[in-house]
Amino acid sequence: MFQDKGIIEIKSGNDGKIVTLVACTHGDELIGDVVFKFLLNDFNIKEKIKKGSLNLVIGNLEGFKIGKKYIDKDFNRIWELKEEDKEKYEYKRANEIKDIIIKSDFLFDLHSTTNPSPFFLIPNGKFEKSYLESFNCEYVVEDILNFLHGKPLVSYVSDNNEKSETMVMECFWERKEEEKIYINNVINYLNKIGIIEEKLPFEIEKQKPTIFKVKKAIHAKSMDVVFKYSENPKSFDFVKTGELVFTDGNESYFAENDFTILMPTKPRYIGEEIMYILEKA
């Protein structure tokens, strides 16, 4: 399906918005590939685009092929496109897809989390609030992109196309139920933009999201990070003041205040974000 450049362009032949869906920005996060297969094989999306066009893009193509997060550098942090990275695979891949993605009126980056997590949406910059009605998710997390080490893909797009609206969807994917919600969200999003007019394939009760803002990100100082506040740490856990949250090598991190945690994750490289501190918006 994506044997060559990892890009499928579907054009309606009619004027309209350019929409891009990106899967596998991290090569081991396969939920986007599941969504693409459903759209192409079960939903027959190629016959249903009424206006504009739809691009389906596998982000880190080589990482996806071998099931690795990245080959040389995190593909979702390389978008400053520094000269020092020009020999890295992800730099070369970014240059292969950048001309397509920056033309997008709307871009949706499809991710999944390493540890258990409810569905949450990450809007980037300006974002039409009415689009929240299109998504079935428990949470919306704002301002997270301001705390990353390196530039993510969606920020590169918005920096180079001020009219583009970009966002990220995250969830922990292990059951068919998550697949159904994810697929419904993508199709409802395409409906809302107006490039298709279709019923949702699955009947699922809709949730009204709680909105959080990121207050702080914590980055790994070593590869020896152990979360202590819970045996099964997961996104949107509540952490109380004074609790030992994690150890990082010989250092211990205690909660200075009550907070909600996002994406507690063992690092895959030093400097990676291992958790975020949230507060309600």
Residue pairs with C-beta under 8 A, 6 or more apart in sequence:
1 8
1 36
1 37
1 40
2 8
2 36
2 58
2 61
5 61
5 96
6 57
6 58
6 59
6 61
6 64
6 97
7 55
7 56
7 57
7 58
7 97
7 100
8 36
8 40
8 55
8 56
8 57
9 53
9 54
9 55
9 100
10 45
10 46
10 49
10 53
10 54
10 55
10 56
11 49
11 53
12 49
12 50
12 51
12 52
12 53
12 195
14 50
14 51
14 52
15 51
15 52
16 50
16 51
16 52
16 53
16 194
16 195
17 51
17 52
17 105
17 106
17 193
17 194
17 195
18 52
18 53
18 55
18 103
18 104
18 105
18 106
19 52
19 53
19 54
19 55
19 104
19 105
19 106
19 107
19 108
19 190
19 193
19 195
20 54
20 55
20 56
20 57
20 100
20 101
20 104
20 106
20 107
20 108
21 32
21 35
21 36
21 54
21 55
21 56
21 57
21 107
21 108
21 110
21 186
22 32
22 57
22 58
22 59
22 101
22 107
22 108
22 109
22 110
22 153
23 31
23 32
23 33
23 35
23 36
23 56
23 57
23 58
23 59
23 64
23 110
24 30
24 32
24 33
24 58
24 59
24 60
24 61
24 63
24 64
25 32
25 59
25 60
25 75
25 76
25 109
25 110
25 111
25 153
26 59
26 60
26 63
26 69
26 70
26 74
26 75
26 76
26 111
27 59
27 60
27 61
27 62
27 63
27 64
27 65
27 66
27 67
27 68
27 69
27 70
27 71
27 75
28 63
28 67
28 68
28 69
29 69
29 111
29 112
30 64
30 67
30 112
30 173
31 110
31 111
31 112
31 171
31 173
31 178
31 179
31 182
32 58
32 110
32 111
32 112
33 58
33 64
34 173
34 179
34 182
35 110
35 179
35 182
35 183
35 186
36 56
36 58
38 179
38 183
38 201
39 45
39 56
39 183
39 186
39 187
40 46
40 56
42 201
43 183
43 187
43 198
43 201
45 54
45 196
48 196
48 198
49 195
49 196
50 195
50 196
50 197
51 194
51 195
52 105
52 193
52 194
52 195
53 195
54 190
54 195
55 100
55 101
55 104
57 97
57 100
57 101
58 64
59 75
59 76
59 93
59 97
59 109
59 153
60 69
60 70
60 71
60 75
60 90
60 93
61 93
62 71
62 89
62 93
63 69
63 70
63 71
63 75
69 268
70 90
71 88
71 89
71 90
72 88
72 89
72 90
72 91
73 85
73 88
73 90
73 91
74 90
74 150
74 269
74 272
75 90
75 93
75 94
75 153
76 150
76 152
76 153
77 148
77 149
77 150
77 151
77 152
78 85
78 88
78 90
78 91
78 94
78 150
78 151
79 94
79 150
79 151
79 152
79 153
79 155
79 156
80 150
80 151
81 91
81 94
81 95
85 91
86 92
94 156
98 156
101 107
101 153
101 156
101 157
102 156
102 157
102 160
102 161
102 164
103 161
104 157
104 161
104 164
104 166
105 163
105 164
105 165
105 193
106 164
106 165
106 166
106 189
106 193
107 154
107 157
107 164
107 165
107 166
107 167
108 166
108 167
108 168
108 169
108 186
108 189
109 152
109 153
109 154
109 166
109 167
109 168
109 169
110 168
110 169
110 182
110 186
111 168
111 169
111 170
112 170
112 171
112 172
112 173
113 170
113 171
113 172
113 235
113 263
113 265
114 263
114 265
114 266
115 172
115 233
115 234
115 235
115 263
115 264
115 265
116 172
116 232
116 234
116 235
117 170
117 171
117 172
117 234
117 235
117 236
117 263
118 137
118 138
118 139
118 171
118 172
118 235
118 236
119 135
119 136
119 137
119 138
119 139
119 169
119 170
119 171
119 178
119 181
119 182
119 185
120 137
120 138
120 139
120 140
120 141
120 169
120 170
120 171
120 209
120 235
120 236
121 132
121 135
121 137
121 139
121 140
121 141
121 167
121 168
121 169
121 170
121 209
122 140
122 141
122 142
122 144
122 145
122 167
122 168
122 169
122 170
123 140
123 142
123 167
124 145
124 154
124 155
124 158
124 165
124 166
124 167
124 168
125 158
125 166
126 165
127 165
127 167
128 165
130 192
131 165
131 189
131 192
132 140
132 209
133 192
134 185
134 188
134 189
134 191
134 192
135 169
135 185
135 188
135 189
135 209
136 181
136 184
136 185
136 188
136 204
136 206
136 207
137 169
137 171
137 181
137 185
137 207
137 209
138 207
138 209
138 210
138 236
139 209
139 210
139 211
139 212
139 236
140 209
140 210
140 211
140 212
141 211
141 212
141 213
141 214
141 262
141 276
141 278
142 211
142 212
142 213
142 214
142 281
143 213
143 214
144 214
144 217
144 262
144 276
145 152
145 154
145 155
146 214
147 214
147 216
147 217
147 273
147 276
148 217
148 273
149 219
149 271
149 272
149 273
151 159
152 168
154 166
154 167
154 168
155 166
157 164
157 166
158 164
158 166
169 182
169 185
170 263
171 178
171 181
171 182
172 178
172 234
172 235
173 179
173 182
180 201
180 202
180 204
181 202
181 204
183 201
183 202
184 200
184 201
184 202
184 204
187 196
187 198
187 200
187 201
188 200
190 196
190 198
191 197
191 198
210 280
211 280
211 281
212 260
212 262
212 278
212 279
212 280
212 281
213 278
213 279
213 280
213 281
214 262
214 276
214 277
214 278
215 259
215 276
215 277
215 278
215 279
216 276
216 277
217 273
217 275
217 276
217 277
218 253
218 273
218 274
218 275
218 276
218 277
219 271
219 272
219 273
219 274
220 248
220 267
220 269
220 270
220 271
220 272
220 273
220 274
221 248
221 249
221 251
221 270
222 248
222 249
222 270
223 267
223 269
223 270
224 247
224 248
224 249
225 246
225 247
225 248
225 266
225 267
225 274
226 246
226 247
227 233
227 245
227 246
227 264
228 243
228 244
228 245
228 246
228 247
229 237
229 239
229 243
229 244
229 245
229 246
229 255
229 261
230 237
233 261
233 264
234 264
235 261
235 262
235 263
235 264
236 260
236 261
236 262
236 278
237 260
237 261
237 264
238 258
238 259
238 260
238 261
239 245
239 255
239 258
239 259
239 260
239 261
240 255
240 258
241 255
241 256
241 257
241 258
242 254
242 255
243 254
243 255
244 252
244 253
244 254
245 253
245 254
245 255
245 261
245 275
246 252
246 253
246 264
246 274
246 275
247 253
248 274
259 277
259 278
259 279
260 277
260 278
260 279
260 280
261 275
261 276
261 277
261 278
262 275
262 276
262 277
262 278
263 273
263 275
263 276
264 274
264 275
265 272
265 273
265 274
265 275
266 274
267 274
